[in-house]
Amino acid sequence: MHEPVLYQEMMDALRPQADGVYVDGTLGAGGHARGILQASDPSGRLFGFDLDPQALELSHKTLAPFGDRTTLIQASYTQMREVLAEYDITQVNGIMLDLGVSSMQLDTPERGFSFREDAPLDMRFGPSLRQTAADLVNMLSQEDLADVIYEYGEERFSRRIARAIVLARPLHTTRELAQTVESAVPRSKRSRIHPATRTFQAIRIAVNRELDRVAEVLPIATSLLVPGGRLAVISFHSLEDRLIKRFFRQESQDCVCPTEQPVCTCEHVARLKRTTRKPITASDEEIKRNPRARSAKLRVAEKC
């Protein structure tokens, strides 16, 4: 089985123990979850969440040897509090999130995440999400589309790209979208990455409301941890990492009042302690084995 990104670093961060209860909010094929269950043998429990039924099917096979120590749920990680309550679980020892699109999703053409092969414009993490990439691309106004591409893709040619998309609509496949974006980016201004890379990232983030969901789950996960429990999050682009860094920094302070304010009035109390100031990144050896690990950043915080 393919080793997931920052596997050993994640195990070191969570420090799984026997009798502990853990949550994998982004189950995927179950690689990290398998490690957690092995390290928490013989009685540690794991609750795994994923919107993708294909991922759940794979993880069921991967985690079958652990029997009733695993509970797998097709739901967003933002629903973990409600789901855990159904199992009379109010606190857990560790929570992990591996954000972004998985290799499995990228390598399945019909999911529409990649422009390497022609496929329908979908990009949804799970079928329960109503809006597809095609819906977004074909329905947004030119101005709103440009804002999405600029904000979520950090694409400097967002307005040119949005104008080209609107003129070419309707667009139904990944190849149509990639070619349209490529035609809008001046050849002299192109970088080493494909001209459509940032636009595809932006549309995927918008379709799945990725940043909104991350912002929503961080306080939920923090509230579920026992004292000394850990929250470990792997991100793959600067927008996510910035959001996580900001949350960890804020929740590790007793006061979040403006620096120019002489007296504290916020009554904020630190809930987390950052275990490292800088994110943990993949080793050169791992990047050679798995180039996707190049952009991975792991941040870890411990409940006070």
C-alpha positions as CSV (number, residue, x, y, z in Angstrom):
1,M,0.0,0.0,0.0
2,H,1.3,3.5,-0.9
3,E,2.6,5.3,2.2
4,P,0.7,8.5,2.9
5,V,2.4,11.9,3.0
6,L,4.4,12.6,6.2
7,Y,3.4,9.3,7.6
8,Q,6.0,8.9,10.4
9,E,5.8,12.6,11.2
10,M,2.1,12.3,11.7
11,M,2.6,9.3,14.0
12,D,5.2,11.2,16.0
13,A,2.8,14.1,16.3
14,L,-0.3,12.2,17.5
15,R,1.6,9.8,19.7
16,P,-1.2,7.1,19.6
17,Q,-1.6,5.2,22.8
18,A,-3.5,2.0,23.8
19,D,-7.0,2.9,25.0
20,G,-7.0,6.2,23.2
21,V,-9.7,7.5,20.9
22,Y,-8.6,9.1,17.6
23,V,-10.2,10.8,14.7
24,D,-9.0,10.8,11.1
25,G,-11.1,13.5,9.5
26,T,-9.8,12.8,6.0
27,L,-9.7,9.0,5.8
28,G,-8.7,8.5,2.1
29,A,-7.4,5.0,1.6
30,G,-6.7,4.6,5.3
31,G,-2.9,4.8,5.4
32,H,-2.6,7.2,8.3
33,A,-5.5,5.5,10.1
34,R,-3.8,2.1,9.8
35,G,-0.7,3.6,11.5
36,I,-2.8,5.1,14.3
37,L,-4.5,1.7,14.9
38,Q,-1.2,-0.2,14.9
39,A,0.4,2.2,17.3
40,S,-2.6,2.2,19.7
41,D,-2.9,-1.6,19.8
42,P,-4.6,-3.5,21.4
43,S,-7.6,-1.4,22.2
44,G,-7.3,2.1,20.7
45,R,-10.3,3.2,18.7
46,L,-10.5,5.2,15.5
47,F,-13.3,7.1,13.9
48,G,-12.7,7.9,10.2
49,F,-14.6,10.5,8.1
50,D,-14.7,11.0,4.4
51,L,-17.2,12.3,1.9
52,D,-15.9,10.1,-0.8
53,P,-17.6,6.6,-1.0
54,Q,-14.7,5.3,-3.1
55,A,-12.2,6.2,-0.4
56,L,-14.4,4.6,2.3
57,E,-14.6,1.4,0.2
58,L,-10.8,1.3,0.0
59,S,-10.3,2.1,3.7
60,H,-12.7,-0.6,4.8
61,K,-10.4,-3.1,3.1
62,T,-7.3,-1.5,4.5
63,L,-8.6,-1.4,8.1
64,A,-10.6,-4.7,8.1
65,P,-7.9,-6.5,10.2
66,F,-8.6,-4.1,13.1
67,G,-12.2,-5.2,13.4
68,D,-14.6,-3.2,15.7
69,R,-11.8,-0.9,16.7
70,T,-12.6,1.2,13.6
71,T,-15.8,3.1,12.8
72,L,-16.0,4.7,9.3
73,I,-18.5,7.4,8.4
74,Q,-19.4,9.0,5.1
75,A,-19.6,12.6,6.3
76,S,-17.6,15.8,6.4
77,Y,-15.1,16.3,9.2
78,T,-17.1,19.3,10.1
79,Q,-19.8,16.9,11.4
80,M,-17.4,15.0,13.8
81,R,-18.9,16.4,17.0
82,E,-22.5,15.3,16.1
83,V,-21.4,11.9,14.9
84,L,-19.1,11.2,17.8
85,A,-22.0,12.1,20.2
86,E,-24.1,9.4,18.6
87,Y,-21.4,6.9,19.9
88,D,-21.3,8.6,23.4
89,I,-17.9,10.1,22.6
90,T,-17.4,13.6,23.8
91,Q,-13.6,13.8,24.0
92,V,-10.8,12.2,22.0
93,N,-7.0,11.9,22.4
94,G,-6.0,13.0,18.9
95,I,-7.4,14.3,15.6
96,M,-5.7,14.4,12.2
97,L,-6.6,16.1,8.9
98,D,-4.8,15.6,5.6
99,L,-6.3,18.4,3.5
100,G,-6.6,18.8,-0.2
101,V,-7.2,16.3,-3.0
102,S,-5.9,12.8,-2.6
103,S,-3.6,10.9,-5.1
104,M,-6.5,8.5,-5.6
105,Q,-8.8,11.2,-6.6
106,L,-6.2,12.8,-8.9
107,D,-5.6,9.4,-10.6
108,T,-9.3,8.8,-11.3
109,P,-10.0,10.7,-14.5
110,E,-13.7,10.7,-14.3
111,R,-13.6,12.7,-11.0
112,G,-12.5,15.7,-13.0
113,F,-9.7,16.9,-10.7
114,S,-6.9,16.8,-13.3
115,F,-6.5,18.0,-16.8
116,R,-4.0,15.3,-17.8
117,E,-6.9,13.3,-19.2
118,D,-10.2,14.6,-20.6
119,A,-13.1,14.1,-18.2
120,P,-16.4,15.7,-17.0
121,L,-15.9,18.9,-15.0
122,D,-16.8,17.5,-11.5
123,M,-14.1,18.0,-8.8
124,R,-16.5,17.2,-5.9
125,F,-15.0,15.3,-2.9
126,G,-18.2,13.4,-2.6
127,P,-21.6,13.0,-4.4
128,S,-23.5,14.6,-1.5
129,L,-22.1,18.0,-2.7
130,R,-24.6,19.5,-5.2
131,Q,-22.5,22.0,-7.2
132,T,-20.0,20.6,-9.7
133,A,-17.1,22.4,-11.3
134,A,-19.2,22.7,-14.5
135,D,-22.0,24.4,-12.6
136,L,-19.6,26.9,-11.1
137,V,-17.7,27.6,-14.4
138,N,-20.8,28.0,-16.4
139,M,-23.0,29.9,-13.9
140,L,-20.8,32.5,-12.2
141,S,-20.6,36.0,-13.5
142,Q,-17.3,37.0,-15.1
143,E,-16.5,39.2,-12.1
144,D,-17.3,36.5,-9.5
145,L,-15.3,33.9,-11.5
146,A,-12.3,36.2,-11.7
147,D,-12.5,36.7,-7.9
148,V,-12.6,33.0,-7.3
149,I,-9.6,32.4,-9.5
150,Y,-7.6,35.2,-7.9
151,E,-8.5,34.5,-4.3
152,Y,-8.3,30.7,-4.3
153,G,-5.7,30.2,-7.1
154,E,-3.6,33.3,-6.5
155,E,-3.6,33.7,-10.3
156,R,-2.5,37.1,-11.5
157,F,-4.2,36.6,-14.9
158,S,-7.6,35.8,-13.2
159,R,-9.5,38.5,-15.1
160,R,-8.2,37.5,-18.5
161,I,-8.9,33.9,-17.7
162,A,-12.5,34.6,-16.5
163,R,-13.2,36.6,-19.6
164,A,-12.0,33.7,-21.8
165,I,-14.1,31.2,-19.9
166,V,-17.2,33.3,-20.3
167,L,-16.7,33.7,-24.0
168,A,-16.1,30.0,-24.4
169,R,-19.1,28.8,-22.3
170,P,-20.6,26.3,-22.0
171,L,-17.6,24.2,-20.9
172,H,-18.2,20.6,-19.8
173,T,-14.8,18.8,-19.7
174,T,-11.4,19.3,-18.1
175,R,-9.7,19.5,-21.4
176,E,-12.1,22.3,-22.6
177,L,-11.4,24.3,-19.5
178,A,-7.6,23.7,-19.5
179,Q,-7.4,24.8,-23.2
180,T,-9.5,27.9,-22.5
181,V,-7.3,28.9,-19.6
182,E,-4.1,28.2,-21.6
183,S,-5.3,30.4,-24.4
184,A,-5.8,33.4,-22.0
185,V,-2.3,33.3,-20.4
186,P,0.5,35.0,-22.5
187,R,3.2,32.6,-23.5
188,S,5.9,35.0,-22.4
189,K,4.5,35.1,-18.9
190,R,4.1,31.3,-18.3
191,S,5.9,29.6,-15.5
192,R,7.1,26.0,-15.3
193,I,3.7,24.8,-14.2
194,H,0.8,24.3,-16.6
195,P,-1.1,27.6,-17.1
196,A,-4.3,26.0,-15.9
197,T,-2.9,24.6,-12.6
198,R,-3.9,27.6,-10.4
199,T,-7.4,27.9,-12.0
200,F,-8.1,24.2,-11.4
201,Q,-7.0,24.6,-7.8
202,A,-9.2,27.6,-7.3
203,I,-12.3,26.0,-8.8
204,R,-11.8,22.8,-6.8
205,I,-11.5,24.8,-3.6
206,A,-14.7,26.8,-4.4
207,V,-16.7,23.7,-5.3
208,N,-15.8,21.9,-2.1
209,R,-15.8,25.0,0.1
210,E,-12.4,23.8,1.4
211,L,-11.2,27.0,3.2
212,D,-14.7,27.5,4.8
213,R,-14.7,23.9,6.0
214,V,-11.1,24.1,7.5
215,A,-12.0,27.3,9.3
216,E,-15.1,25.6,10.7
217,V,-13.5,22.4,11.8
218,L,-10.5,23.8,13.7
219,P,-12.5,25.1,16.7
220,I,-14.7,22.0,16.6
221,A,-11.6,19.7,16.8
222,T,-10.0,21.8,19.5
223,S,-13.1,21.5,21.7
224,L,-13.2,17.7,21.3
225,L,-9.6,17.1,22.5
226,V,-8.8,16.0,26.0
227,P,-6.1,18.0,27.9
228,G,-2.8,16.9,26.3
229,G,-4.6,15.7,23.2
230,R,-3.2,16.7,19.8
231,L,-4.5,18.2,16.6
232,A,-2.3,17.6,13.6
233,V,-3.1,19.1,10.2
234,I,-1.4,18.6,6.8
235,S,-2.0,21.3,4.2
236,F,-0.8,21.6,0.6
237,H,-1.1,25.2,-0.3
238,S,-0.4,28.6,1.3
239,L,-4.1,29.6,1.8
240,E,-4.8,26.6,4.0
241,D,-1.5,26.8,5.8
242,R,-2.0,30.5,6.6
243,L,-5.4,29.8,8.0
244,I,-4.1,27.0,10.3
245,K,-1.1,29.0,11.4
246,R,-3.3,31.9,12.3
247,F,-5.7,29.7,14.3
248,F,-3.0,27.9,16.2
249,R,-1.3,31.2,17.0
250,Q,-4.5,32.9,18.3
251,E,-5.5,29.9,20.4
252,S,-2.1,29.7,22.0
253,Q,-2.5,33.2,23.4
254,D,-4.3,34.4,26.6
255,C,-5.1,37.7,25.0
256,V,-6.0,38.5,21.4
257,C,-6.7,42.2,21.9
258,P,-5.1,44.7,19.5
259,T,-1.5,45.4,20.5
260,E,-2.2,49.1,20.9
261,Q,-4.9,48.4,23.5
262,P,-3.5,49.0,27.0
263,V,-5.9,46.9,28.9
264,C,-7.2,43.4,28.0
265,T,-10.9,43.2,27.5
266,C,-11.2,40.0,25.3
267,E,-11.1,37.5,28.2
268,H,-9.6,35.0,25.8
269,V,-7.9,32.0,27.4
270,A,-5.3,29.9,25.5
271,R,-6.7,26.5,24.6
272,L,-3.7,25.2,22.6
273,K,0.1,25.0,22.8
274,R,2.0,24.9,19.5
275,T,4.4,22.0,19.6
276,T,6.5,23.5,16.8
277,R,6.7,27.1,15.6
278,K,7.4,26.2,12.0
279,P,5.6,23.5,9.9
280,I,7.1,20.1,9.5
281,T,7.9,19.3,5.9
282,A,8.9,16.1,4.0
283,S,12.5,14.9,3.8
284,D,14.4,14.8,0.5
285,E,14.0,11.0,0.6
286,E,10.2,11.2,0.8
287,I,10.0,13.8,-1.9
288,K,12.0,11.5,-4.2
289,R,9.5,8.6,-3.5
290,N,6.4,10.8,-3.6
291,P,6.8,14.2,-5.4
292,R,3.3,15.3,-4.0
293,A,5.0,15.5,-0.6
294,R,7.0,18.5,-1.7
295,S,4.2,21.0,-0.8
296,A,3.0,19.3,2.3
297,K,3.2,21.1,5.6
298,L,2.3,19.6,9.0
299,R,1.3,21.8,11.9
300,V,0.6,20.4,15.3
301,A,-0.9,21.8,18.5
302,E,-1.6,20.3,21.9
303,K,-4.7,21.0,24.1
304,C,-3.8,22.9,27.2
